Amino acid sequence: MNKAMTKEGFIIELPKEMIKRAALKEGDWLVVCSLEGKEIVLEKPRKDYWEENFAWGNKFAKDNKISSKDVLKAVKATRQGK
């Protein structure tokens, strides 16, 4: 087990054996979970993970009367640093 001091923008490097065992490739997404605030778990998301999240986002937008136009406007403002 390796140890390191964490700081903002810290990058975690995984051992090659773990990458191979989890069948990870460069660019794969990982979900980060905390167990009782003491352990951090990295999980390779299931294939339906994104559909599940998009469904939640669509429901949230509908419930809060947020239009796609509002979302695009907010994204544009954020990208422009406003």
VOSE-597795 format. One record per residue: residue number from 1; residue in three letters; y negated, z negated, x negated of N, C-alpha, C, CB in turn. Coordinates in steps of 0.05 Angstrom, whole numbers, plus 5000, padded with zeros to 4 digits. Glycine has a CB too. Layout:
residues N
[NUM, "ALA", [Y, Z, X], [Y, Z, X], [Y, Z, X], [Y, Z, X]] ...
***
This chain:
residues 82
[1, "MET", [5023, 5000, 4983], [5000, 5000, 5000], [4975, 5000, 4982], [5000, 4976, 5019]] [2, "ASN", [4956, 5018, 4988], [4931, 5019, 4974], [4910, 5002, 4987], [4922, 5048, 4971]] [3, "LYS", [4891, 4993, 4972], [4869, 4977, 4983], [4843, 4991, 4975], [4869, 4948, 4973]] [4, "ALA", [4823, 4988, 4993], [4796, 5000, 4987], [4775, 4985, 5003], [4796, 5030, 4993]] [5, "MET", [4751, 4986, 4994], [4728, 4974, 5008], [4718, 4996, 5027], [4706, 4964, 4989]] [6, "THR", [4714, 4990, 5052], [4704, 5010, 5071], [4674, 5009, 5072], [4716, 5005, 5099]] [7, "LYS", [4662, 5031, 5078], [4633, 5033, 5082], [4628, 5057, 5101], [4618, 5037, 5055]] [8, "GLU", [4604, 5060, 5110], [4598, 5082, 5129], [4604, 5108, 5116], [4568, 5081, 5138]] [9, "GLY", [4617, 5126, 5131], [4625, 5152, 5120], [4650, 5152, 5103], [4602, 5164, 5104]] [10, "PHE", [4664, 5129, 5103], [4688, 5125, 5087], [4710, 5145, 5096], [4698, 5096, 5090]] [11, "ILE", [4723, 5157, 5077], [4745, 5175, 5083], [4772, 5162, 5076], [4742, 5202, 5066]] [12, "ILE", [4790, 5163, 5094], [4817, 5151, 5090], [4836, 5173, 5080], [4828, 5137, 5116]] [13, "GLU", [4849, 5169, 5058], [4868, 5188, 5048], [4896, 5177, 5054], [4864, 5193, 5017]] [14, "LEU", [4912, 5194, 5066], [4939, 5186, 5073], [4959, 5195, 5051], [4948, 5198, 5100]] [15, "PRO", [4979, 5178, 5046], [4999, 5186, 5026], [5014, 5211, 5035], [5019, 5162, 5022]] [16, "LYS", [5022, 5227, 5016], [5036, 5252, 5022], [5061, 5247, 5039], [5044, 5266, 4996]] [17, "GLU", [5076, 5226, 5033], [5101, 5220, 5049], [5094, 5217, 5079], [5115, 5195, 5038]] [18, "MET", [5072, 5203, 5085], [5065, 5198, 5113], [5056, 5224, 5126], [5042, 5178, 5115]] [19, "ILE", [5041, 5241, 5111], [5033, 5266, 5122], [5057, 5284, 5129], [5014, 5281, 5102]] [20, "LYS", [5076, 5284, 5110], [5100, 5300, 5114], [5116, 5289, 5138], [5117, 5300, 5089]] [21, "ARG", [5120, 5262, 5140], [5135, 5250, 5161], [5123, 5255, 5189], [5138, 5220, 5156]] [22, "ALA", [5096, 5255, 5190], [5083, 5260, 5216], [5078, 5289, 5221], [5056, 5244, 5216]] [23, "ALA", [5087, 5306, 5203], [5083, 5336, 5206], [5054, 5343, 5210], [5100, 5346, 5229]] [24, "LEU", [5036, 5330, 5194], [5007, 5336, 5196], [5000, 5359, 5178], [4991, 5311, 5189]] [25, "LYS", [4980, 5374, 5188], [4969, 5396, 5172], [4939, 5392, 5170], [4975, 5424, 5185]] [26, "GLU", [4927, 5404, 5150], [4898, 5402, 5147], [4884, 5412, 5172], [4887, 5417, 5122]] [27, "GLY", [4865, 5397, 5182], [4851, 5404, 5207], [4862, 5392, 5232], [4851, 5434, 5210]] [28, "ASP", [4886, 5379, 5230], [4897, 5365, 5254], [4879, 5342, 5262], [4926, 5355, 5248]] [29, "TRP", [4878, 5337, 5288], [4863, 5315, 5299], [4881, 5290, 5300], [4852, 5321, 5327]] [30, "LEU", [4869, 5266, 5296], [4884, 5241, 5299], [4868, 5223, 5318], [4888, 5227, 5272]] [31, "VAL", [4881, 5209, 5334], [4869, 5189, 5352], [4870, 5162, 5337], [4883, 5187, 5380]] [32, "VAL", [4847, 5148, 5337], [4845, 5122, 5323], [4845, 5100, 5344], [4820, 5121, 5305]] [33, "CYS", [4864, 5081, 5341], [4866, 5059, 5360], [4865, 5033, 5344], [4892, 5060, 5376]] [34, "SER", [4855, 5012, 5357], [4854, 4985, 5345], [4873, 4967, 5360], [4825, 4974, 5344]] [35, "LEU", [4890, 4953, 5345], [4908, 4934, 5358], [4898, 4905, 5353], [4937, 4936, 5346]] [36, "GLU", [4888, 4893, 5375], [4877, 4866, 5374], [4856, 4863, 5352], [4900, 4847, 5369]] [37, "GLY", [4842, 4884, 5345], [4821, 4883, 5325], [4829, 4877, 5297], [4802, 4862, 5333]] [38, "LYS", [4855, 4877, 5291], [4865, 4871, 5265], [4879, 4894, 5251], [4884, 4848, 5266]] [39, "GLU", [4890, 4912, 5267], [4904, 4935, 5255], [4893, 4960, 5267], [4935, 4933, 5261]] [40, "ILE", [4892, 4981, 5250], [4882, 5007, 5259], [4906, 5026, 5258], [4859, 5018, 5242]] [41, "VAL", [4910, 5040, 5280], [4933, 5059, 5283], [4922, 5087, 5285], [4951, 5051, 5307]] [42, "LEU", [4932, 5105, 5270], [4926, 5134, 5272], [4949, 5147, 5287], [4921, 5147, 5244]] [43, "GLU", [4943, 5161, 5308], [4964, 5174, 5324], [4959, 5203, 5327], [4966, 5160, 5352]] [44, "LYS", [4979, 5219, 5323], [4977, 5248, 5328], [4978, 5252, 5358], [5000, 5265, 5313]] [45, "PRO", [4957, 5263, 5370], [4956, 5265, 5399], [4978, 5283, 5411], [4929, 5275, 5408]] [46, "ARG", [4986, 5276, 5435], [5005, 5293, 5449], [4992, 5320, 5456], [5016, 5279, 5475]] [47, "LYS", [5008, 5339, 5463], [4998, 5366, 5470], [4979, 5364, 5494], [5021, 5385, 5476]] [48, "ASP", [4984, 5346, 5513], [4968, 5345, 5537], [4944, 5326, 5534], [4985, 5335, 5561]] [49, "TYR", [4939, 5316, 5509], [4917, 5297, 5504], [4890, 5309, 5512], [4917, 5289, 5475]] [50, "TRP", [4885, 5334, 5504], [4859, 5346, 5509], [4855, 5352, 5539], [4856, 5372, 5493]] [51, "GLU", [4876, 5361, 5552], [4874, 5367, 5581], [4868, 5341, 5596], [4900, 5379, 5591]] [52, "GLU", [4880, 5319, 5587], [4876, 5293, 5600], [4846, 5284, 5596], [4895, 5272, 5587]] [53, "ASN", [4835, 5288, 5572], [4808, 5280, 5567], [4788, 5298, 5581], [4802, 5281, 5537]] [54, "PHE", [4793, 5324, 5582], [4775, 5342, 5596], [4776, 5336, 5626], [4783, 5372, 5591]] [55, "ALA", [4799, 5330, 5637], [4801, 5322, 5665], [4784, 5297, 5671], [4830, 5317, 5674]] [56, "TRP", [4785, 5278, 5653], [4769, 5254, 5656], [4739, 5261, 5655], [4776, 5233, 5634]] [57, "GLY", [4731, 5278, 5636], [4703, 5286, 5633], [4693, 5301, 5658], [4699, 5303, 5609]] [58, "ASN", [4710, 5319, 5669], [4702, 5333, 5693], [4698, 5314, 5716], [4723, 5354, 5700]] [59, "LYS", [4716, 5295, 5719], [4714, 5276, 5741], [4689, 5258, 5737], [4739, 5257, 5742]] [60, "PHE", [4684, 5250, 5713], [4660, 5233, 5707], [4634, 5249, 5714], [4660, 5225, 5677]] [61, "ALA", [4633, 5274, 5706], [4610, 5291, 5711], [4606, 5294, 5741], [4612, 5318, 5698]] [62, "LYS", [4628, 5299, 5755], [4626, 5303, 5785], [4617, 5277, 5798], [4653, 5312, 5796]] [63, "ASP", [4629, 5254, 5790], [4622, 5228, 5802], [4592, 5221, 5797], [4640, 5207, 5792]] [64, "ASN", [4582, 5229, 5774], [4554, 5222, 5766], [4535, 5245, 5771], [4554, 5214, 5738]] [65, "LYS", [4544, 5266, 5785], [4527, 5289, 5792], [4514, 5301, 5767], [4506, 5281, 5812]] [66, "ILE", [4530, 5305, 5746], [4520, 5318, 5722], [4529, 5347, 5722], [4530, 5302, 5696]] [67, "SER", [4510, 5365, 5721], [4518, 5394, 5721], [4523, 5404, 5693], [4495, 5411, 5734]] [68, "SER", [4537, 5427, 5691], [4543, 5438, 5665], [4517, 5446, 5652], [4562, 5463, 5668]] [69, "LYS", [4497, 5453, 5668], [4470, 5460, 5657], [4458, 5435, 5643], [4451, 5470, 5680]] [70, "ASP", [4461, 5412, 5655], [4451, 5387, 5643], [4465, 5381, 5616], [4455, 5363, 5662]] [71, "VAL", [4491, 5386, 5616], [4507, 5381, 5592], [4498, 5400, 5569], [4537, 5385, 5597]] [72, "LEU", [4495, 5426, 5575], [4487, 5445, 5555], [4459, 5439, 5545], [4487, 5473, 5567]] [73, "LYS", [4441, 5430, 5563], [4414, 5422, 5554], [4415, 5398, 5535], [4396, 5415, 5579]] [74, "ALA", [4432, 5378, 5541], [4434, 5355, 5524], [4446, 5362, 5497], [4452, 5333, 5538]] [75, "VAL", [4466, 5380, 5497], [4479, 5388, 5472], [4458, 5403, 5454], [4503, 5407, 5477]] [76, "LYS", [4443, 5420, 5466], [4422, 5436, 5452], [4402, 5417, 5440], [4409, 5456, 5471]] [77, "ALA", [4392, 5397, 5456], [4373, 5378, 5446], [4384, 5361, 5423], [4364, 5359, 5469]] [78, "THR", [4409, 5353, 5425], [4422, 5338, 5404], [4424, 5354, 5378], [4450, 5328, 5413]] [79, "ARG", [4432, 5378, 5381], [4435, 5396, 5357], [4408, 5401, 5343], [4448, 5422, 5365]] [80, "GLN", [4387, 5400, 5359], [4360, 5405, 5348], [4347, 5379, 5338], [4342, 5418, 5369]] [81, "GLY", [4362, 5357, 5341], [4352, 5331, 5332], [4331, 5319, 5349], [4341, 5334, 5304]] [82, "LYS", [4331, 5325, 5375], [4311, 5314, 5394], [4322, 5290, 5408], [4302, 5335, 5414]] 
***
